[in-house]
Amino acid sequence: MKSASLFATDGVGALFRHLFKKTARIPGHEVAHYQFLRKLHLIRLNFRYRGFLRTLLGLMGYLFKKLKLPFFQSYLFNPAAEPENGLDTSGIHEQRDLDIPEEKRSSATRYEASSSFEFRYVLERLRINYPDYHFIDYGSGKGAVLAVAARYPFASVTGIELSTSLHETACRNIEILERQGEVKAASLASFNEDAGRYPLPDAPHIFYLYNPFAADIMQKVLARIRSDVTMRKSPSYLLYNNPMQHDTIAASGLFEKIAEPMGGAWHLYRMRPEH
């Protein structure tokens, strides 16, 4: 990245800075998110998880979409579960439309499904023994990530969602997965709960966040983790997608950052052993 300064006065430098630009969606909560690196990772992950042919067709679909031509659109990279799973995980639900208590609306963010491929890649980097771990998705929405995590043999996979309607959709998706025999986790459930109040078993965890709430709720969640999770059989980890509240995590001293995968679009943390 430092080599960009060598071309600061010419067109090559401008192109280099554009390809490796940082993005900041919320002023004061900047994230070192390098667009070009993330896109390269996404292509590589699609080859890994979708195969060569479907990835090639997906790239063609993207090109035709840019040209406003209706070809190969069914092969576009799906950000959530693959369509043939029959799950309802798609769509964007804005903050103002969520059925949550009015006093908590300002702390909420919109619902949008996570990329299943990105999630699998970051999770598998840990190389953990899955049965030793409980998986918690804070702000789990319709359960897109729950559906992916359930295919790993975790001790449990749990979603915590404040919106009743999103939670109910997640429950229907869980029923579909169980009928299909897709669940490898020992248990799979969604709870219509306040994230900061949900009690945790005293055992190693994988915590997942897709920028689900503001700093005030994040602080409550971190306090709950600090009080409930004390076992040191194995370290607990936090996978943070679109990490807008990274400063809040750093200030807590509870977790240490160990990686910034997907061009910095994710932060990967490990719970500090002294806690």
C-alpha positions in Angstrom: 0.0 0.0 0.0 2.9 2.4 0.8 4.0 2.3 -2.9 1.0 4.4 -3.9 3.0 7.5 -2.7 5.5 6.8 -5.5 2.9 7.8 -8.1 1.1 10.6 -6.2 1.5 13.1 -9.0 0.4 11.0 -12.1 -2.5 9.0 -13.4 -1.1 5.7 -12.4 -1.1 6.9 -8.8 -4.7 8.0 -9.0 -5.7 4.6 -10.4 -3.7 2.8 -7.6 -5.4 4.9 -4.9 -8.8 4.2 -6.4 -8.2 0.4 -6.5 -7.0 0.3 -2.9 -9.2 3.1 -1.5 -10.4 3.0 2.0 -14.1 3.5 2.7 -15.8 5.0 5.7 -19.6 4.7 5.9 -20.0 6.5 9.2 -17.8 9.6 10.0 -15.8 8.9 13.2 -16.1 5.1 12.7 -13.7 4.7 9.8 -12.9 1.1 8.6 -9.8 0.3 6.6 -11.8 -1.4 3.9 -9.9 -1.9 0.7 -12.4 -2.3 -2.1 -10.1 -4.0 -4.7 -8.7 -6.5 -2.2 -12.1 -7.5 -1.1 -13.3 -8.0 -4.7 -10.3 -10.2 -5.4 -11.1 -12.3 -2.3 -14.8 -12.6 -3.3 -13.8 -14.0 -6.7 -11.4 -16.4 -5.1 -14.0 -17.6 -2.6 -16.6 -18.1 -5.3 -14.2 -20.3 -7.2 -13.6 -22.2 -3.9 -17.2 -22.6 -2.8 -19.2 -22.5 -6.1 -16.8 -24.1 -8.5 -15.3 -22.8 -11.7 -18.3 -22.9 -14.0 -20.8 -21.2 -11.7 -18.3 -18.5 -10.8 -17.5 -17.8 -14.5 -21.3 -17.6 -15.2 -21.7 -15.3 -12.2 -19.0 -13.0 -13.5 -20.7 -12.9 -16.9 -24.0 -12.1 -15.2 -22.3 -9.2 -13.4 -21.0 -7.9 -16.7 -24.4 -8.1 -18.4 -26.0 -6.5 -15.4 -23.7 -3.5 -15.8 -24.6 -3.4 -19.5 -28.3 -3.6 -18.5 -28.8 -6.8 -20.4 -31.0 -9.6 -18.9 -28.5 -12.5 -19.4 -27.1 -14.9 -16.8 -28.7 -13.0 -14.0 -29.7 -16.2 -12.1 -26.0 -16.9 -11.7 -25.1 -13.7 -9.9 -23.4 -14.2 -6.6 -26.0 -14.6 -3.9 -25.0 -12.7 -0.7 -26.8 -15.1 1.6 -27.8 -18.7 1.3 -27.9 -20.3 -2.2 -31.5 -20.1 -3.7 -31.9 -23.8 -4.0 -32.0 -24.1 -0.2 -35.5 -22.7 -0.2 -34.8 -20.2 2.6 -36.2 -16.7 2.9 -33.0 -14.7 3.8 -32.9 -12.1 1.1 -33.9 -8.4 1.0 -33.0 -5.3 2.9 -35.1 -4.1 5.9 -34.3 -0.5 6.8 -34.0 0.5 10.4 -37.2 2.6 10.3 -39.3 -0.4 9.2 -38.1 -2.9 11.9 -40.7 -3.9 14.5 -38.6 -3.1 17.5 -39.2 -0.9 20.6 -39.1 2.8 19.7 -36.6 3.6 22.5 -34.1 1.1 20.9 -34.6 2.2 17.3 -31.8 4.7 17.3 -29.3 1.9 18.3 -30.4 -0.5 15.6 -29.2 -0.9 12.0 -30.9 -2.2 8.9 -31.1 -5.9 8.1 -29.2 -7.3 5.2 -28.0 -10.9 4.8 -24.3 -11.6 5.2 -22.2 -13.3 2.5 -22.2 -17.0 3.2 -18.9 -17.4 1.4 -17.1 -14.6 3.3 -18.5 -16.1 6.6 -17.3 -19.6 5.8 -13.8 -18.3 4.8 -13.3 -16.3 8.0 -14.7 -19.0 10.2 -12.6 -21.8 8.7 -9.4 -19.6 9.2 -9.8 -20.4 12.9 -9.1 -24.1 12.5 -11.0 -24.9 15.7 -12.6 -28.1 17.0 -16.3 -27.1 16.4 -17.9 -29.4 19.0 -16.0 -27.4 21.7 -17.7 -24.2 20.7 -21.1 -22.4 21.0 -21.9 -20.1 18.1 -23.8 -16.9 18.8 -25.1 -14.5 16.0 -26.1 -11.1 17.5 -28.7 -9.4 15.3 -29.3 -12.7 13.4 -32.2 -11.3 11.4 -33.7 -14.0 9.1 -31.0 -16.5 10.0 -28.8 -16.4 6.9 -25.6 -17.0 8.9 -27.4 -19.4 11.3 -28.2 -21.5 8.2 -24.5 -21.7 7.3 -23.2 -22.1 10.8 -25.6 -25.0 11.4 -23.7 -27.0 8.8 -20.7 -27.1 11.2 -20.8 -29.4 14.2 -21.0 -26.7 16.9 -22.2 -27.5 20.4 -25.0 -25.0 19.6 -25.9 -22.4 17.1 -28.0 -19.5 18.4 -29.4 -16.3 16.9 -30.4 -13.3 19.0 -32.8 -11.0 17.1 -34.8 -8.1 18.5 -37.2 -7.8 15.6 -40.1 -10.2 16.1 -40.9 -10.5 12.3 -37.3 -11.2 11.4 -37.1 -13.7 14.2 -40.2 -15.5 13.1 -38.8 -15.8 9.5 -35.6 -17.2 11.0 -37.7 -19.9 12.9 -39.4 -20.9 9.6 -36.0 -21.2 7.9 -34.7 -23.3 10.8 -37.7 -25.7 10.3 -36.8 -26.0 6.6 -33.2 -26.8 7.4 -34.2 -29.4 9.9 -36.6 -31.1 7.5 -33.8 -31.1 4.9 -31.4 -32.8 7.3 -28.9 -30.0 6.8 -28.2 -29.3 10.5 -25.0 -30.7 11.9 -24.8 -28.6 15.0 -26.1 -30.2 18.2 -28.8 -27.6 18.5 -30.1 -24.7 16.4 -32.4 -21.9 17.6 -33.4 -18.2 17.2 -34.5 -16.1 20.2 -36.5 -12.9 20.1 -34.3 -11.2 22.7 -32.3 -8.1 23.7 -28.7 -8.9 22.8 -27.3 -7.4 26.0 -29.6 -9.4 28.2 -29.2 -12.9 26.7 -27.3 -15.2 29.1 -24.4 -17.2 27.8 -23.1 -20.6 28.8 -19.7 -20.5 30.4 -17.9 -22.2 27.5 -15.8 -21.2 24.5 -17.8 -19.2 21.9 -17.7 -17.9 18.4 -19.5 -14.5 18.4 -20.7 -13.1 15.1 -21.7 -9.5 14.3 -22.7 -7.9 11.1 -22.7 -4.3 12.4 -26.1 -5.0 14.1 -26.2 -2.1 16.6 -24.6 1.1 17.9 -22.0 1.5 20.6 -24.5 1.6 23.6 -25.7 -1.9 22.8 -22.2 -3.1 21.9 -21.1 -2.1 25.3 -23.9 -4.1 27.0 -23.1 -7.2 24.9 -19.4 -7.0 25.7 -20.2 -6.6 29.4 -22.4 -9.7 29.2 -19.6 -11.7 27.5 -17.2 -10.5 30.2 -19.4 -11.6 33.0 -20.7 -15.0 31.6 -17.8 -16.4 29.6 -14.9 -17.3 31.9 -13.8 -20.8 30.9 -10.4 -21.1 29.3 -10.5 -24.6 27.8 -10.2 -22.9 24.4 -10.2 -19.2 23.4 -13.4 -17.5 22.4 -13.4 -15.5 19.1 -15.4 -12.6 17.7 -16.0 -12.3 13.9 -17.0 -8.8 13.1 -18.3 -8.1 9.6 -18.5 -4.3 8.6 -16.8 -3.4 12.0 -18.1 0.1 12.5 -17.9 -0.2 16.3 -14.3 -1.4 16.3 -13.3 1.5 18.7 -15.8 0.3 21.2 -14.3 -3.2 21.2 -10.8 -1.9 21.5 -11.8 0.3 24.4 -13.3 -2.6 26.3 -9.9 -4.5 26.4 -11.9 -7.7 26.2 -10.7 -8.8 22.8 -7.5 -8.5 20.8 -7.6 -8.1 17.1 -5.7 -10.9 15.3 -6.6 -10.3 11.6 -8.4 -8.0 9.1 -9.6 -10.4 6.4 -11.5 -9.5 3.2 -9.5 -6.3 2.6 -10.4 -5.1 6.1 -14.1 -5.5 5.7 -14.0 -7.9 8.6 -12.1 -7.8 11.9 -11.3 -11.1 13.6 -10.7 -11.0 17.4 -9.6 -13.4 20.1 -10.7 -13.0 23.7 -7.8 -11.9 25.9 -6.7 -14.7 28.3 -6.6 -12.4 31.4 -10.4 -12.0 31.3 
